[in-house]
Amino acid sequence: MMLEDRSQSATQSTEVDAQTASPNAATAQKASTQLKESSSADFLKPRHPSHALIARLPEACQNGTSTRYWYYGWPLNIDFVDAALLRFHPNYNLHNPVVLKVAEISVLLENAVGYPLQLVYVRPDENSPKPLRTTDPGVSFFMVVGTCGKRFYIRRPKQEQVSHLVRLWFGEEPRWMEDADETKEWHKYELE
């Protein structure tokens, strides 16, 4: 096989891998393209050139009408949690309690990407999955940036970390969502 044929074959293999890596790979690619075409006014000012572009805060957060913190990241659903665990551990016992599964996938994704994902609960909207458990105060959500304190607001993932999470795991760009509870209840997360 000629060198050109090998490189073409490797390129095709990579494209196939990217398409099959996540059931939402095509959606992720489309979202990524739209993100690149957006104006810089649509994003928070990066704190470092390597930082990911973070969408501007929603209007309700900017104008002070919200009495809740806002988080930037991804909502979780049980299908995602189970599929992700099986990708890491093909023989994983899916009958484990949901709280254990979410904790395990959080650690596995943090280790794979090199950036901490904080579990919080958000108010559902029309595009949200159902809460993982009926006792949860809202939809489970992996936050990468939040308005819940300076530490969570100024800490930013790198663009390649977000791209990896979008392309290989979540299949969609992160988004802002509002906490399930009022700001006075934020201590329940014990993240400080």
C-alpha positions in Angstrom: 0.0 0.0 0.0 1.4 3.4 -0.9 1.9 6.1 1.7 -0.9 8.2 0.3 -3.3 5.3 0.6 -2.3 4.8 4.2 -2.8 8.4 5.2 -6.2 8.5 3.4 -7.2 5.3 5.2 -6.1 6.7 8.5 -8.1 9.9 7.8 -11.2 7.9 6.9 -10.8 5.8 10.0 -10.6 8.9 12.2 -13.7 10.3 10.6 -15.6 7.1 11.2 -14.3 7.0 14.8 -15.5 10.6 15.4 -18.9 9.7 13.9 -19.4 6.6 16.0 -17.8 7.9 19.2 -21.0 9.5 20.3 -24.6 9.0 19.1 -24.8 12.8 18.9 -21.5 13.4 16.9 -23.2 15.0 14.0 -25.1 17.3 16.3 -21.9 18.2 18.1 -20.1 19.0 14.9 -23.0 21.3 13.8 -23.0 23.0 17.1 -19.2 23.5 17.0 -19.4 25.1 13.6 -22.2 27.4 14.8 -20.1 28.3 17.8 -17.1 29.3 15.7 -19.3 31.5 13.5 -20.8 33.4 16.5 -19.6 36.9 17.3 -17.3 37.5 20.2 -20.1 39.6 21.9 -21.9 36.3 22.4 -19.3 35.1 24.8 -17.8 36.0 28.2 -14.3 37.5 28.0 -11.8 34.6 28.1 -9.4 34.9 31.1 -6.6 33.2 29.1 -6.2 32.5 25.3 -6.5 28.7 25.9 -9.8 29.0 27.7 -13.0 27.8 26.1 -15.5 30.2 24.8 -18.3 30.5 27.4 -21.6 31.8 26.2 -22.8 35.0 27.7 -25.0 34.8 30.8 -28.7 34.7 30.2 -30.6 38.0 30.3 -32.3 37.1 33.6 -28.9 36.6 35.3 -27.4 39.8 33.8 -30.3 42.1 34.7 -30.5 40.8 38.3 -34.1 39.5 38.1 -33.1 36.0 39.0 -32.8 34.9 42.6 -30.9 31.8 41.7 -27.3 31.0 40.6 -26.7 30.0 37.0 -24.5 27.1 35.8 -22.8 26.4 32.5 -22.5 22.8 31.5 -24.7 19.8 30.6 -27.9 18.3 32.0 -27.7 14.5 32.7 -30.2 11.8 31.8 -30.0 8.1 32.9 -29.4 6.9 29.3 -26.3 9.1 29.1 -25.0 8.0 32.5 -25.5 4.3 31.7 -24.0 4.5 28.2 -20.9 6.5 29.5 -20.3 4.0 32.3 -20.5 1.1 29.9 -18.0 2.9 27.6 -15.5 3.0 30.5 -16.4 -0.4 31.9 -18.2 -2.7 29.5 -19.2 -5.1 32.4 -20.5 -2.3 34.7 -23.5 -3.2 36.9 -26.2 -0.9 35.8 -28.3 -1.9 38.8 -26.1 0.2 41.1 -27.9 3.1 42.7 -28.1 6.3 40.6 -26.2 8.3 43.1 -23.2 5.9 42.8 -23.4 5.9 39.0 -23.4 9.7 38.8 -20.4 9.9 41.2 -18.5 7.3 39.2 -19.1 8.9 35.9 -18.2 12.3 37.3 -14.8 11.0 38.4 -14.2 9.1 35.2 -15.0 12.1 33.0 -12.9 14.4 35.2 -10.0 12.0 34.8 -10.5 11.6 31.0 -10.7 15.4 30.4 -8.6 16.8 33.2 -11.2 19.3 34.4 -13.5 19.0 37.4 -17.2 18.6 36.8 -19.4 19.7 39.7 -22.8 18.1 40.1 -25.6 20.6 40.8 -29.4 20.6 40.2 -31.1 22.9 37.8 -34.7 23.9 37.0 -36.0 21.9 34.1 -36.9 23.7 30.9 -38.6 22.4 27.7 -35.3 20.8 26.5 -34.3 19.1 29.8 -34.4 15.4 30.6 -36.3 14.2 33.6 -34.6 14.2 37.0 -32.5 11.1 37.6 -34.4 10.3 40.8 -37.9 11.4 41.9 -36.3 12.7 45.1 -33.9 15.1 43.3 -34.7 18.8 43.7 -34.2 19.3 39.9 -32.4 18.0 36.8 -28.9 16.7 37.5 -26.3 18.9 35.8 -22.5 18.8 35.4 -21.3 22.4 35.8 -18.0 23.7 34.4 -18.6 27.4 35.2 -21.1 29.0 37.6 -22.2 32.3 39.1 -22.2 30.8 42.6 -18.9 32.4 43.7 -15.7 33.9 42.3 -13.9 30.5 42.3 -16.5 28.9 40.1 -16.9 31.9 37.8 -13.2 32.6 37.0 -12.1 29.0 36.7 -12.5 28.1 33.1 -11.9 24.9 31.1 -9.6 24.9 28.1 -11.2 24.8 24.6 -9.9 21.3 23.9 -11.5 20.0 27.2 -14.9 21.4 26.2 -14.5 20.2 22.7 -13.6 16.7 23.9 -16.7 16.6 26.2 -18.9 17.8 23.4 -17.6 15.6 20.7 -17.1 12.3 22.6 -19.6 12.5 25.4 -22.4 15.0 25.5 -23.0 15.6 21.8 -24.0 19.2 22.3 -22.5 22.5 23.4 -22.8 23.3 27.1 -25.5 25.8 28.1 -26.6 28.0 31.0 -29.3 26.7 33.3 -30.7 28.1 36.5 -30.3 26.4 39.9 -33.2 24.4 41.1 -33.2 26.3 44.4 -32.8 29.9 45.6 -29.3 31.2 46.3 -29.8 31.0 50.0 -30.0 27.1 49.6 -26.7 26.9 47.8 -24.8 25.6 50.8 -26.5 22.2 50.3 -23.9 21.4 47.6 -21.0 21.7 50.0 -18.7 22.8 47.2 -17.0 25.8 48.9 
